[in-house]
Amino acid sequence: MLQGKKILLGVCGSIAAYKTAYLTRLLVKAGAQVQVVMTPDATQFITPLTLATLSGRPVLIEYFKTGNGEWNNHVQWGLWSDALLIAPASANTLAKLANGICDNLLCAVYLSARCPVFLAPAMDMDMWAHGSTKLNLSKLQAFGNQMIPPGNGELASGLHGDGRLAEPEDILAHLAAFFELNAPLKGRKALVTAGPTYESIDPVRFIGNHSSGKMGFAIAQQLATLGAEVNLISGPVTLATPNGVQRTDVTSAAEMFEACEAVFENTDIVVMSAAVADYRLAKIATEKIKKQEPSLDLHLEKTTDILATLGSRKKANQLLVGFALETNDEILNAIAKLHKKNLDLIVLNSMRDQGAGFAGDTNQVTLIGKDGEPQSYPLKSKTEVAKDICQKILTLLK
């Protein structure tokens, strides 16, 4: 359940920080992306180099580097993560978090995080039992944070009692159990198409479009995050494969249709976000066409309408989502396409909306279901738009 998950690992100043080396290793082996954020005091107990090597990412410690204007954007990291895990969470940091004190990067990331937060306390037994610590823990849990309770045993002070950092294996199991419980699409199979198709003219030229594939890749990642087994069929793009997603690369509309047909029957959720060519060359030249005549006429023929074909074969237990990019009469054209192609949901883009459409990192969509009621959203990042689309999918599956 941790495959592909983005985990922010906060490390505080505690002797138990040495365990975070093994914890980082376990998280990475489980398939998670790990970004370590350390408090300045934590660097006295374990070196940033150790955790950077194990996580494969530079460790974040300070807000900025003096003199060059480079800074660590706490808001960005708060939005990036699927979970914030603070282990060990010292009594000092727990007190800061409970009272909104924001005097280091980790505290700022915590206040910016929209994801679930897990706190694994570690301190000596008398600190753990102190009334102020109990009050802070109570406040933090009331805020919705989840506590991974400390263990009982020998402490660094030589005393024996509660306050030991939970073992890395137990912390890992706690996270995995949370994501499994919150994976509503576990056991579901999803198919997502993305990107353009290229239709050859001759061995060096093609007809294509400006689709970057970013929207489809974001949807594939979000479906995987929700627990689905995702097949991503992509046209020619330069994007990295989303974590936990199985990818098939194709070039032409015919290849995309063949790849879709191979998995469609056993798929529960189908999201057709690819910008598939409507026409292709009736006859592809076997050699490069020379520039001789003042004009060149190309005879085109229709490609297979993949969305309509799958819509005609759709079973009652399958959910089919299509996309419509319109320039005029957007709502009417999208609703017509929804019914004509037997879709359960259509995602409408308008070329008239600034910041929406191809290539960019933002999009503005309107979702329309079978009831014909448009649900419009403001301009957002494509990652956030993917979350809106998948949330709508979840409501339609209920």
C-alpha positions in Angstrom: 0.0 0.0 0.0 3.0 2.3 0.2 3.9 1.9 -3.4 4.2 5.3 -5.0 3.2 7.2 -1.9 5.0 10.5 -1.2 6.1 10.5 2.4 7.5 13.6 4.2 9.6 12.2 7.0 10.2 14.8 9.8 13.1 14.1 12.1 13.5 15.9 15.4 16.3 16.2 17.9 16.2 13.0 19.8 18.6 10.1 20.4 16.0 7.9 18.7 16.8 9.7 15.4 19.3 7.0 14.7 16.4 4.7 13.9 15.3 6.9 11.1 18.1 5.5 8.9 16.4 2.1 9.0 12.9 3.6 8.8 13.9 5.5 5.6 15.3 2.4 4.1 12.1 0.4 4.9 9.9 3.2 3.3 12.0 3.2 0.1 12.0 -0.6 -0.1 8.2 -0.5 0.2 8.1 1.7 -2.9 7.5 5.1 -1.2 9.1 8.4 -2.3 10.7 9.8 0.8 11.6 13.4 1.5 13.4 14.0 4.8 12.9 17.3 6.7 15.2 17.7 9.7 15.1 20.2 12.5 18.5 21.8 13.2 18.9 19.9 16.4 18.2 16.6 14.7 21.5 17.0 12.7 23.4 16.6 16.0 22.1 13.0 16.3 22.2 11.7 12.7 23.9 13.3 9.6 21.8 14.6 6.8 24.2 12.8 4.4 23.1 9.5 5.8 19.4 10.2 5.3 20.0 11.9 1.9 21.8 8.8 0.7 19.1 6.4 1.9 16.2 8.5 0.6 17.9 9.5 -2.7 16.9 13.1 -2.1 18.7 16.1 -0.5 17.6 16.6 3.1 15.7 19.8 3.9 16.8 21.7 7.0 16.7 25.5 6.7 14.2 27.8 5.0 16.9 29.3 2.7 20.5 29.3 1.8 22.1 32.6 2.8 23.2 34.8 0.0 21.9 33.1 -3.2 18.1 33.5 -2.8 17.5 29.7 -2.9 14.8 28.6 -0.4 12.8 25.6 0.5 9.1 26.2 -0.1 7.3 24.8 2.9 3.9 25.2 1.1 5.0 23.3 -1.9 6.2 20.4 0.3 3.1 20.5 2.3 1.0 20.0 -0.9 3.4 17.4 -2.4 3.0 14.8 0.3 0.5 11.9 0.7 1.5 11.8 4.4 3.7 13.7 6.9 5.4 11.4 9.3 7.3 12.9 12.2 9.5 10.3 13.8 10.9 10.8 16.3 8.6 13.6 17.5 10.3 15.2 20.5 8.5 16.8 23.4 9.8 20.2 22.2 8.4 19.7 18.7 5.1 18.4 19.9 4.7 21.5 22.0 5.4 23.7 19.1 3.0 21.9 16.8 0.2 21.9 19.4 0.5 25.7 19.8 1.2 26.8 16.2 4.8 27.9 16.8 6.6 28.0 13.5 10.3 28.7 14.1 11.8 26.0 11.8 11.1 24.5 8.4 9.5 21.3 9.8 7.0 23.3 11.8 6.2 25.4 8.7 5.7 22.2 6.6 3.4 20.8 9.3 1.2 23.9 9.3 1.0 23.8 5.4 0.3 20.1 5.1 -3.1 19.1 3.8 -2.3 15.4 4.0 -2.7 13.0 7.0 -0.1 13.7 9.7 1.4 10.9 11.8 3.3 11.6 15.0 5.6 9.0 16.6 6.7 10.5 20.0 10.1 9.7 21.6 11.3 11.0 24.9 12.2 9.9 28.4 9.4 8.4 30.6 9.0 11.4 32.9 8.7 13.7 30.0 6.2 11.4 28.4 4.1 11.3 31.6 4.2 15.0 32.2 0.9 16.8 32.2 2.0 19.4 29.6 3.0 16.6 27.2 -0.4 14.9 27.7 -2.2 18.2 27.0 -0.2 18.8 23.8 -0.9 15.3 22.6 -4.6 15.7 23.3 -4.6 19.0 21.3 -2.8 17.4 18.4 -5.1 14.5 18.2 -8.1 16.8 18.4 -6.6 18.6 15.3 -6.9 15.2 13.4 -3.3 14.1 13.7 -2.7 10.4 14.2 -0.5 9.1 17.0 1.8 6.1 16.7 2.3 5.3 20.4 5.8 4.9 21.8 7.0 1.5 23.2 8.0 0.4 26.6 11.5 -0.6 27.4 15.0 0.6 28.2 15.5 4.4 27.6 18.6 6.4 26.8 18.6 7.7 30.4 19.0 4.2 31.7 15.4 4.1 33.1 12.9 1.6 32.0 9.4 2.6 30.9 7.3 4.3 28.2 8.7 6.7 25.7 10.8 4.6 23.3 10.2 5.4 19.6 8.1 2.8 18.0 10.1 0.3 16.0 10.5 1.2 12.3 8.7 -2.0 11.3 5.7 -1.0 13.5 5.7 2.6 12.1 5.7 1.1 8.5 2.8 -1.2 9.4 0.8 1.7 10.8 1.2 3.7 7.6 0.4 0.7 5.4 -2.7 -0.1 7.4 -3.9 3.6 7.1 -3.5 3.6 3.3 -5.1 0.3 2.9 -8.1 1.5 4.9 -8.2 4.7 2.9 -7.9 3.0 -0.5 -11.4 3.0 -1.8 -10.4 1.7 -5.2 -8.5 -1.3 -3.9 -9.4 -4.3 -6.1 -10.6 -2.2 -9.0 -8.9 -2.1 -12.4 -8.5 1.2 -14.2 -7.6 2.0 -17.8 -6.3 5.6 -18.6 -5.3 6.9 -22.0 -3.1 9.9 -22.3 -1.2 12.1 -24.7 -1.5 12.5 -28.5 -1.3 10.1 -31.4 0.9 10.5 -34.4 -0.3 9.5 -37.8 2.5 8.9 -40.3 2.6 10.8 -43.6 5.9 9.3 -44.7 8.9 7.8 -42.8 9.9 11.3 -41.4 6.6 13.2 -41.1 3.4 12.8 -39.2 0.1 14.5 -38.3 -0.3 15.1 -34.6 -1.5 17.5 -31.9 -0.2 19.5 -28.9 -1.3 17.2 -26.1 1.4 16.8 -23.5 -0.2 13.9 -21.6 0.0 15.7 -18.3 -3.7 15.5 -17.5 -3.9 11.7 -18.2 -0.7 11.0 -16.2 -2.1 12.9 -13.2 -5.3 10.9 -13.4 -3.4 7.7 -13.6 -1.3 8.6 -10.5 -4.4 9.6 -8.5 -6.3 6.4 -9.3 -3.2 4.4 -8.2 -3.0 6.5 -5.0 -6.7 5.5 -4.4 -5.7 1.9 -4.6 -6.7 1.0 -8.2 -4.6 -1.3 -10.4 -3.9 1.1 -13.3 -3.1 0.5 -16.9 -1.8 3.7 -18.6 -1.8 3.7 -22.4 0.2 6.7 -23.6 0.9 8.3 -27.0 4.3 9.9 -27.6 5.1 12.0 -24.5 8.2 12.8 -22.4 6.7 12.2 -19.0 7.9 9.7 -16.4 5.7 6.8 -15.6 3.6 7.5 -12.5 4.5 5.3 -9.5 2.6 2.1 -9.2 1.2 2.3 -12.7 1.7 -0.1 -15.6 2.4 1.7 -18.8 2.0 0.8 -22.5 3.5 3.2 -25.1 1.8 3.5 -28.5 2.1 5.9 -31.4 -0.9 5.8 -33.7 -4.7 5.7 -33.1 -4.8 2.2 -34.4 -2.2 1.1 -31.8 -4.0 2.8 -29.0 -7.2 1.1 -30.0 -5.6 -2.3 -30.1 -4.0 -1.7 -26.6 -7.3 -0.6 -25.2 -9.2 -3.6 -26.6 -6.7 -5.9 -25.0 -7.6 -4.8 -21.4 -11.0 -3.1 -21.7 -13.2 -6.2 -20.9 -11.6 -6.8 -17.5 -11.5 -3.1 -16.5 -13.8 -1.4 -14.1 -12.9 2.3 -14.7 -12.0 3.7 -18.1 -10.7 7.3 -18.4 -10.1 8.3 -22.0 -8.1 11.5 -21.8 -5.9 11.0 -24.8 -6.2 13.4 -27.8 -6.6 10.7 -30.4 -6.4 11.7 -34.1 -9.7 11.8 -35.9 -8.1 11.2 -39.3 -5.0 9.4 -40.7 -3.4 9.0 -44.1 -5.3 6.6 -46.4 -1.9 5.6 -47.8 1.4 6.3 -46.1 4.3 7.0 -48.4 7.1 4.5 -48.1 9.8 7.1 -48.9 10.2 10.7 -47.9 8.0 13.0 -50.0 10.1 15.5 -51.8 9.3 19.1 -51.9 8.6 19.6 -55.6 5.1 20.8 -56.3 3.7 24.2 -54.9 1.1 22.3 -53.0 0.6 18.8 -51.5 -2.8 17.1 -51.2 -3.2 14.4 -48.6 -6.1 12.0 -48.7 -7.3 11.3 -45.2 -9.6 8.7 -43.8 -11.3 8.4 -40.4 -9.6 6.6 -37.6 -11.6 4.2 -35.3 -13.6 6.2 -32.8 -12.1 4.4 -29.7 -14.4 6.1 -27.2 -17.6 5.3 -29.1 -16.5 1.8 -29.7 -15.8 1.1 -26.1 -19.0 2.9 -25.1 -21.0 0.5 -27.4 -19.4 -2.5 -25.6 -19.6 -1.1 -22.1 -21.2 -3.3 -19.5 -23.3 -2.2 -16.5 -20.5 -2.6 -14.1 -18.1 -0.5 -16.1 -17.6 3.3 -15.7 -16.5 5.2 -18.8 -15.2 8.7 -18.7 -14.5 10.8 -21.8 -13.0 14.2 -22.5 -14.3 17.0 -24.7 -12.2 20.0 -25.9 -14.6 22.6 -27.3 -14.3 26.1 -28.8 -18.0 27.0 -29.0 -21.4 25.8 -27.5 -19.3 23.9 -25.1 -22.0 22.5 -22.7 -24.3 21.5 -25.5 -21.6 19.8 -27.5 -20.3 18.0 -24.4 -23.7 16.7 -23.4 -24.3 15.5 -27.0 -21.0 13.6 -26.9 -21.8 12.1 -23.5 -25.1 10.5 -24.8 -23.9 9.6 -28.3 -20.9 7.7 -26.9 -22.7 6.1 -23.9 -20.5 7.8 -21.3 -21.0 8.0 -17.6 -19.1 11.2 -17.2 -17.5 13.8 -19.5 -14.8 16.2 -18.7 -15.2 19.5 -20.6 -12.3 21.8 -21.5 -12.9 25.1 -23.3 -10.2 26.6 -25.5 -11.6 29.9 -24.4 -10.5 29.4 -20.8 -7.1 31.0 -20.2 -4.7 28.5 -18.6 -6.6 25.4 -19.7 -6.0 23.0 -22.5 -2.8 21.5 -23.8 0.8 21.6 -22.6 0.4 23.7 -19.5 0.4 22.6 -15.9 -3.1 24.0 -15.1 -6.5 23.2 -16.3 -10.1 24.3 -15.9 -12.8 21.8 -16.3 -16.5 21.2 -16.1 -17.8 17.7 -15.2 -21.1 16.5 -16.6 -22.7 13.3 -15.7 -25.7 11.5 -17.1 -28.1 13.9 -15.3 -26.7 16.7 -17.6 -26.0 19.0 -14.7 -22.6 20.8 -15.3 -20.3 21.0 -12.3 -17.7 23.7 -13.0 -14.4 24.1 -11.2 -11.9 27.0 -11.1 -8.5 27.0 -12.7 -6.3 24.5 -10.8 -3.1 22.5 -11.2 -3.6 19.4 -13.2 -2.8 17.3 -10.1 -5.7 19.0 -8.3 -8.0 18.6 -11.3 -7.2 14.9 -11.3 -8.2 14.7 -7.7 -11.6 16.4 -8.5 -12.2 14.0 -11.4 -11.3 10.9 -9.3 -13.5 12.1 -6.5 -16.4 12.4 -8.9 -15.6 8.8 -10.1 -15.8 7.6 -6.6 -19.3 9.1 -6.2 -20.5 7.4 -9.4 -19.2 4.1 -8.2 -21.3 4.2 -5.0 
